[in-house]
């Protein structure tokens, strides 16, 4: 009798274990695959019944939340256009973008086990509210950057170069994520690309901001010192073509430091020719070109042709930041951060932490290095060159009284249109706390258009 009871107990226990394993498999392991099946409309219906987690700025402002209407929840974005390049949108018709996409598993609370309590609730078939996502974004800095860019097309990224934490991210034109369903047709047809995040997915000719890379390559390969003297004519002939200075200006003879401060193309063309394509391209790739930067939002890689694909003339123009060199504002910010952070590029991040509805932290950012494209000594030399740009060169409009600022302007020529205006800079130079990269599409001179924007943002960030 006892043996029969024992066998029955064993069978019941085994059945229970099999049931638990099967439920666990269906709820967690196979959940993503089952959810992805196009014929499965249940996830869409279920999602509307679950309160999706909030997205909140570092200073506590709610950027995305869920409101209950009848038996379902609808997504609402209190700040509208101001942060849509960050939050993205959530739509049961058109899917999701931005953090709504990349952190969907956390926000939905449906496919990621956050805690033992979450596991038990899921196993019992109970709805689990989504997790709340806290960002590194400071809304005072975000509003300042957005206001300064105004109605112009372009992008601004603000970060802490020591940690990689983003303080602001602005992309113009933008869109209101509350109205995506209503305006979908016009949004996807808009030639200005309001739904493209220009910071992470826009590729632009970087112009003279790229001279940070060229200077690094020349210094690391001992091709120049800051005191090397160059002829700086208005035009220089290379490989049957020519490289010219902006507006055809002749500078006579200059040291390399002076040429960097005044952003002299004909000097950097000579530097590029002396370096050669392989060394220039290798240094550029060391700064992350050719790779998608790891980030909390989708990114694209910046581009430079292979050395074997460029003749001496194209190498010379590439050294100036023209030709087929294409960079994202994110990548240019990371290049500047290497100079600010003793030669190391920190992995950029936007999400500080994720908490369950009950307050338990289930994810926390861990600042860490991504790349080391230059030696610390080289970074100090380039930093001094960038300070000179602001103190006495093309970046004077970025000067802040009582604070040492380092930066580099860029006026990227793009055919017959007005140049793109660039500035990449950081402050305080001796102990960098904030780095800003600005590009204004067809904005004209970098020193006149982008540098003043960066200055005001740095002032706000350093308050």
C-alpha positions as CSV (number, residue, x, y, z in Angstrom):
1,X,0.0,0.0,0.0
2,X,2.8,2.4,1.0
3,X,4.6,1.5,-2.2
4,X,1.5,2.4,-4.3
5,X,1.1,5.7,-2.5
6,X,4.8,6.4,-3.0
7,X,4.6,5.6,-6.7
8,X,1.5,7.8,-7.0
9,X,3.2,10.6,-5.2
10,X,6.2,10.3,-7.6
11,X,3.9,10.4,-10.6
12,X,2.1,13.4,-9.3
13,X,5.4,15.2,-8.5
14,X,6.8,14.4,-12.0
15,X,3.6,15.6,-13.7
16,X,3.8,18.8,-11.7
17,X,7.4,19.4,-12.6
18,X,6.6,18.7,-16.3
19,X,3.8,21.2,-16.1
20,X,6.0,23.8,-14.5
21,X,8.7,23.3,-17.2
22,X,6.1,23.5,-20.0
23,X,4.6,26.7,-18.6
24,X,8.1,28.2,-18.1
25,X,9.0,27.3,-21.6
26,X,5.8,28.8,-23.1
27,X,5.9,31.9,-20.8
28,X,9.5,32.8,-21.1
29,X,11.7,30.8,-23.5
30,X,9.3,30.5,-26.4
31,X,7.5,33.7,-25.7
32,X,9.5,35.9,-28.1
33,X,9.1,33.5,-31.0
34,X,5.4,33.0,-30.5
35,X,4.9,36.7,-30.1
36,X,6.7,37.4,-33.4
37,X,4.4,35.2,-35.5
38,X,2.4,37.5,-37.7
39,X,-0.8,35.5,-37.4
40,X,-0.7,35.9,-33.6
41,X,-2.7,39.0,-32.8
42,X,-3.0,38.1,-29.1
43,X,0.1,40.1,-28.1
44,X,-1.4,43.3,-29.5
45,X,-4.7,42.8,-27.6
46,X,-2.8,41.8,-24.4
47,X,-0.4,44.8,-24.6
48,X,-3.3,47.2,-24.5
49,X,-4.5,45.7,-21.2
50,X,-1.2,46.1,-19.5
51,X,0.1,49.3,-18.0
52,X,3.4,50.0,-19.9
53,X,6.2,51.4,-17.8
54,X,7.0,55.1,-17.6
55,X,10.1,56.7,-19.2
56,X,11.4,59.4,-16.8
57,X,14.2,62.0,-17.2
58,X,17.1,62.2,-14.7
59,X,15.4,65.2,-13.0
60,X,12.1,63.3,-12.6
61,X,10.0,64.6,-15.5
62,X,7.7,62.0,-17.1
63,X,8.5,61.7,-20.8
64,X,6.2,58.7,-21.6
65,X,3.4,57.2,-19.6
66,X,0.2,55.1,-20.0
67,X,-3.3,56.2,-19.4
68,X,-6.2,53.9,-18.9
69,X,-9.2,54.5,-21.2
70,X,-12.0,52.0,-20.6
71,X,-10.4,48.5,-20.5
72,X,-7.2,49.4,-22.3
73,X,-4.1,51.6,-21.8
74,X,-3.0,54.2,-24.3
75,X,0.5,55.7,-24.5
76,X,0.9,59.4,-23.9
77,X,4.0,61.6,-24.3
78,X,3.7,64.8,-22.1
79,X,6.7,66.5,-23.8
80,X,5.7,65.7,-27.3
81,X,8.2,66.7,-30.0
82,X,10.8,67.7,-27.4
83,X,12.0,64.2,-26.7
84,X,10.5,62.0,-29.5
85,X,14.0,61.3,-30.9
86,X,14.7,59.7,-27.5
87,X,11.4,58.0,-26.5
88,X,10.4,57.1,-30.1
89,X,6.7,56.2,-30.4
90,X,4.5,53.2,-29.4
91,X,1.7,52.3,-31.8
92,X,-0.4,49.2,-32.1
93,X,-0.7,50.0,-35.8
94,X,2.8,51.0,-36.8
95,X,5.0,49.4,-34.1
96,X,7.5,51.2,-32.0
97,X,10.8,53.1,-32.3
98,X,13.4,54.7,-30.0
99,X,13.5,53.5,-26.4
100,X,10.0,52.2,-26.9
101,X,11.6,49.6,-29.2
102,X,15.0,49.0,-27.7
103,X,13.7,48.7,-24.1
104,X,10.4,47.2,-25.0
105,X,11.0,44.0,-23.0
106,X,11.5,46.1,-19.8
107,X,8.7,48.6,-20.5
108,X,6.1,45.9,-21.4
109,X,7.1,43.6,-18.6
110,X,6.1,40.7,-20.8
111,X,9.2,38.9,-22.0
112,X,11.8,39.5,-19.4
113,X,11.9,38.1,-15.9
114,X,12.7,40.9,-13.5
115,X,12.4,39.3,-10.1
116,X,11.0,36.1,-8.4
117,X,7.8,37.9,-7.7
118,X,7.5,38.8,-11.4
119,X,8.2,35.1,-12.3
120,X,5.5,33.8,-10.0
121,X,2.9,36.3,-11.3
122,X,3.7,35.4,-14.9
123,X,3.5,31.7,-14.1
124,X,0.0,32.2,-12.6
125,X,-1.1,34.1,-15.7
126,X,-1.4,37.5,-13.9
127,X,-0.7,40.7,-15.7
128,X,2.6,42.3,-14.7
129,X,2.9,46.0,-15.1
130,X,5.8,47.3,-17.1
131,X,9.1,48.5,-15.6
132,X,9.9,52.2,-15.3
133,X,12.9,53.5,-17.2
134,X,15.0,56.4,-15.8
135,X,17.2,58.2,-18.2
136,X,20.4,60.3,-17.9
137,X,18.8,63.2,-19.7
138,X,18.6,66.6,-17.9
139,X,15.5,68.4,-19.2
140,X,16.9,71.9,-18.5
141,X,19.8,71.1,-20.9
142,X,17.4,69.4,-23.3
143,X,15.1,72.4,-23.5
144,X,18.1,74.8,-23.9
145,X,19.5,72.7,-26.8
146,X,16.1,72.4,-28.5
147,X,15.5,76.2,-28.2
148,X,18.9,77.1,-29.6
149,X,18.5,74.8,-32.6
150,X,15.1,76.4,-33.2
151,X,13.5,75.8,-36.6
152,X,16.8,74.8,-38.3
153,X,17.5,71.3,-39.4
154,X,20.3,69.6,-37.5
155,X,21.4,67.7,-34.4
156,X,22.8,68.3,-30.9
157,X,24.3,65.8,-28.5
158,X,25.4,66.6,-25.0
159,X,27.2,64.1,-22.8
160,X,29.6,63.6,-19.9
161,X,32.8,62.5,-21.5
162,X,34.1,60.9,-18.2
163,X,31.1,58.4,-18.0
164,X,29.4,58.4,-21.4
165,X,26.1,59.5,-19.9
166,X,24.0,61.6,-22.3
167,X,22.6,64.8,-20.9
168,X,20.6,65.9,-24.0
169,X,19.8,64.7,-27.5
170,X,18.1,66.9,-30.0
171,X,17.2,66.1,-33.6
172,X,15.3,68.6,-35.9
173,X,12.9,68.4,-37.5
174,X,11.0,66.2,-35.1
175,X,7.4,64.9,-34.7
176,X,4.8,64.5,-32.0
177,X,4.6,60.9,-30.9
178,X,1.0,61.4,-29.7
179,X,-0.1,61.9,-33.2
180,X,1.7,59.2,-35.1
181,X,-1.4,57.1,-35.9
182,X,-3.2,60.2,-37.2
183,X,-0.3,61.7,-39.2
184,X,1.5,58.5,-40.3
185,X,1.0,59.1,-44.1
186,X,2.4,62.7,-44.1
187,X,5.3,61.8,-41.7
188,X,6.7,59.0,-43.8
189,X,6.5,61.1,-46.9
190,X,8.0,64.2,-45.5
191,X,11.3,64.8,-47.4
192,X,12.8,66.5,-44.3
193,X,12.8,63.2,-42.4
194,X,11.3,64.2,-39.1
195,X,11.3,60.5,-37.9
196,X,15.0,60.1,-38.5
197,X,17.2,60.5,-35.4
198,X,19.9,62.7,-36.9
199,X,22.2,62.2,-33.8
200,X,22.5,58.5,-34.2
201,X,21.4,57.8,-37.8
202,X,22.2,60.9,-39.8
203,X,25.5,60.9,-41.7
204,X,27.1,64.2,-42.5
205,X,30.3,65.5,-44.1
206,X,32.2,66.5,-40.9
207,X,34.4,69.2,-42.4
208,X,37.1,70.6,-40.2
209,X,35.9,68.9,-37.0
210,X,37.5,65.8,-38.5
211,X,40.9,67.5,-38.2
212,X,40.8,66.2,-34.6
213,X,41.3,62.7,-36.1
214,X,43.9,63.9,-38.6
215,X,45.9,65.7,-35.9
216,X,45.8,62.6,-33.7
217,X,47.1,60.4,-36.6
218,X,49.9,62.8,-37.3
219,X,51.0,63.2,-33.7
220,X,50.7,59.4,-32.9
221,X,52.8,58.6,-36.0
222,X,55.3,61.4,-35.3
223,X,54.6,63.0,-38.6
224,X,54.4,66.5,-37.0
225,X,54.9,68.3,-33.7
226,X,52.8,71.4,-32.7
227,X,55.7,73.6,-33.8
228,X,56.3,72.0,-37.3
229,X,56.1,74.9,-39.8
230,X,54.2,74.6,-43.1
231,X,53.6,76.7,-46.1
232,X,49.9,77.6,-46.1
233,X,49.0,79.0,-49.5
234,X,45.4,79.5,-50.7
235,X,45.7,76.4,-53.0
236,X,47.9,73.4,-53.1
237,X,48.2,71.0,-56.0
238,X,48.1,67.2,-55.3
239,X,48.0,64.3,-57.8
240,X,46.6,66.4,-60.6
241,X,44.0,68.2,-58.5
242,X,44.0,70.8,-55.9
243,X,43.0,71.5,-52.3
244,X,41.9,75.0,-51.4
245,X,41.3,77.0,-48.2
246,X,37.9,78.3,-47.4
247,X,37.2,81.5,-49.3
248,X,40.7,81.2,-50.9
249,X,42.6,82.6,-48.1
250,X,46.5,82.6,-48.1
251,X,48.1,82.2,-44.6
252,X,51.7,82.4,-45.6
253,X,53.7,80.2,-43.2
254,X,52.2,78.7,-40.1
255,X,53.0,76.2,-37.3
256,X,50.9,73.1,-37.1
257,X,49.2,74.6,-33.9
258,X,48.4,77.8,-35.8
259,X,47.0,75.8,-38.7
260,X,44.7,73.8,-36.4
261,X,43.5,77.0,-34.7
262,X,42.8,78.7,-38.0
263,X,41.6,75.5,-39.7
264,X,43.8,75.7,-42.7
265,X,42.9,73.1,-45.3
266,X,46.1,73.3,-47.4
267,X,48.2,72.5,-44.3
268,X,46.1,69.5,-43.4
269,X,46.1,68.3,-47.0
270,X,49.9,68.2,-46.7
271,X,49.7,66.3,-43.4
272,X,47.3,63.8,-45.0
273,X,49.6,63.3,-48.0
274,X,52.6,62.8,-45.6
275,X,50.6,60.3,-43.5
276,X,49.3,58.3,-46.4
277,X,45.9,56.6,-46.7
278,X,46.6,53.5,-44.6
279,X,47.6,55.4,-41.4
280,X,44.8,58.0,-41.7
281,X,42.2,55.3,-42.3
282,X,43.6,53.1,-39.4
283,X,43.4,56.0,-37.0
284,X,39.9,56.9,-38.2
285,X,38.7,53.3,-37.6
286,X,40.3,53.4,-34.2
287,X,37.8,56.2,-33.4
288,X,34.9,53.9,-34.3
289,X,34.4,54.6,-37.9
290,X,33.1,51.5,-39.7
291,X,31.4,50.2,-36.5
292,X,27.9,50.9,-35.1
293,X,28.5,52.6,-31.7
294,X,27.0,50.6,-28.8
295,X,24.1,52.6,-27.5
296,X,20.6,52.4,-26.1
297,X,19.1,53.6,-29.4
298,X,19.7,52.2,-32.9
299,X,22.8,53.6,-34.5
300,X,24.6,53.6,-37.9
301,X,28.3,53.5,-38.6
302,X,30.3,56.5,-39.8
303,X,32.2,56.0,-43.0
304,X,35.6,56.5,-44.6
305,X,36.7,54.8,-47.8
306,X,39.4,52.1,-47.7
307,X,42.9,53.4,-48.2
308,X,43.1,51.3,-51.4
309,X,40.1,53.1,-52.8
310,X,41.6,56.6,-52.4
311,X,44.3,58.3,-54.5
312,X,46.6,61.0,-52.9
313,X,44.1,63.8,-53.7
314,X,41.2,62.1,-52.0
315,X,43.4,61.2,-49.0
316,X,44.3,64.9,-48.8
317,X,40.6,66.0,-48.9
318,X,39.7,63.2,-46.4
319,X,42.3,64.7,-44.0
320,X,40.4,67.9,-44.2
321,X,37.1,66.1,-43.4
322,X,35.7,66.4,-46.9
323,X,35.2,64.0,-49.8
324,X,33.5,60.7,-49.0
325,X,34.1,61.0,-45.2
326,X,30.7,60.7,-43.5
327,X,30.1,61.0,-39.8
328,X,27.2,60.8,-37.3
329,X,27.0,63.5,-34.7
330,X,27.2,60.7,-32.1
331,X,30.5,59.6,-33.5
332,X,31.9,63.1,-33.6
333,X,30.9,63.6,-30.0
334,X,32.8,60.4,-29.1
335,X,35.8,61.6,-31.0
336,X,35.8,64.8,-28.9
337,X,35.2,62.7,-25.7
338,X,38.5,60.7,-26.4
339,X,40.4,64.0,-26.2
340,X,38.5,65.1,-23.1
341,X,38.9,61.7,-21.3
342,X,42.7,61.0,-21.6
343,X,42.4,59.1,-24.9
344,X,39.5,56.8,-23.9
345,X,36.0,56.7,-25.4
346,X,33.4,55.7,-22.9
347,X,30.5,53.6,-24.1
348,X,27.6,56.2,-24.5
349,X,24.4,55.4,-22.6
350,X,21.0,57.0,-22.2
351,X,19.3,54.7,-19.6
352,X,20.5,55.1,-16.1
353,X,18.3,52.4,-14.4
354,X,15.1,50.3,-14.7
355,X,12.8,49.7,-11.8
356,X,9.8,47.4,-11.3
357,X,6.5,49.1,-10.4
358,X,7.2,48.1,-6.8
359,X,10.6,49.9,-6.9
360,X,13.0,47.0,-7.2
361,X,15.9,47.9,-9.5
362,X,16.4,45.3,-12.2
363,X,18.9,47.1,-14.4
364,X,21.5,49.8,-13.8
365,X,24.0,51.3,-16.2
366,X,27.7,50.5,-15.7
367,X,30.0,53.1,-17.3
368,X,32.8,51.5,-19.2
369,X,35.3,52.2,-21.9
370,X,34.6,51.3,-25.5
371,X,37.7,52.5,-27.4
372,X,41.2,53.8,-26.7
373,X,42.1,55.5,-30.0
374,X,45.0,57.7,-28.7
375,X,47.7,57.8,-26.0
376,X,47.0,60.0,-23.0
377,X,49.9,62.3,-24.0
378,X,48.4,62.7,-27.4
379,X,45.0,63.6,-25.9
380,X,46.7,66.4,-23.8
381,X,48.4,67.8,-26.9
382,X,45.2,67.8,-29.0
383,X,43.3,69.3,-26.0
384,X,45.8,72.2,-26.0
385,X,45.2,72.6,-29.7
386,X,41.5,72.7,-29.2
387,X,41.8,75.3,-26.5
388,X,43.7,77.5,-28.9
389,X,40.9,77.2,-31.4
390,X,38.5,78.7,-28.8
391,X,41.0,81.3,-27.4
392,X,42.4,82.7,-30.6
393,X,41.1,80.8,-33.6
394,X,37.8,80.0,-35.4
395,X,35.9,79.0,-32.2
396,X,36.1,82.3,-30.3
397,X,32.3,82.4,-30.1
398,X,32.4,79.4,-27.7
399,X,34.5,81.2,-25.1
400,X,33.0,81.4,-21.6
401,X,34.3,83.9,-19.1
402,X,36.3,82.3,-16.4
403,X,36.1,78.8,-17.8
404,X,38.6,77.1,-20.1
405,X,36.9,75.7,-23.2
406,X,38.3,73.4,-25.9
407,X,36.7,72.9,-29.2
408,X,36.9,72.6,-33.0
409,X,34.8,74.2,-35.6
410,X,33.8,72.8,-38.9
411,X,32.4,74.3,-42.1
412,X,31.6,71.3,-44.2
413,X,31.1,72.1,-47.9
414,X,28.2,70.2,-49.5
415,X,28.0,71.1,-53.2
416,X,26.1,74.2,-54.1
417,X,24.2,74.4,-50.9
418,X,25.4,76.4,-47.9
419,X,27.9,74.5,-45.8
420,X,26.9,72.4,-42.7
421,X,28.0,74.3,-39.6
422,X,29.8,72.1,-36.9
423,X,31.2,72.5,-33.5
424,X,32.6,69.8,-31.1
425,X,33.8,71.1,-27.8
426,X,34.0,70.5,-24.0
427,X,34.5,72.3,-20.7
428,X,36.2,72.9,-18.3
429,X,39.2,71.9,-20.4
430,X,41.2,70.9,-17.3
431,X,38.5,68.7,-15.9
432,X,35.8,68.1,-18.6
433,X,32.3,67.7,-17.3
434,X,30.3,68.4,-20.4
435,X,30.9,67.8,-24.1
436,X,28.7,69.2,-26.9
437,X,28.5,68.3,-30.6
438,X,26.4,70.5,-32.8
439,X,25.6,70.3,-36.6
440,X,23.3,72.8,-38.3
441,X,22.5,71.6,-41.8
442,X,23.3,74.2,-44.3
443,X,24.0,76.6,-41.4
444,X,27.0,78.3,-42.9
445,X,30.2,78.9,-40.8
446,X,30.7,76.6,-37.9
447,X,32.4,79.4,-35.9
448,X,29.4,81.7,-36.5
449,X,26.5,79.3,-36.2
450,X,27.4,76.2,-34.2
451,X,29.9,77.5,-31.7
452,X,27.5,80.0,-30.1
453,X,24.9,77.2,-29.7
454,X,27.5,75.0,-28.0
455,X,28.6,77.8,-25.7
456,X,25.1,78.4,-24.3
457,X,24.5,74.7,-23.8
458,X,27.8,74.4,-21.9
459,X,26.9,77.3,-19.7
460,X,23.6,75.7,-18.9
461,X,25.1,72.3,-18.2
462,X,27.8,73.8,-15.9
463,X,25.4,75.7,-13.7
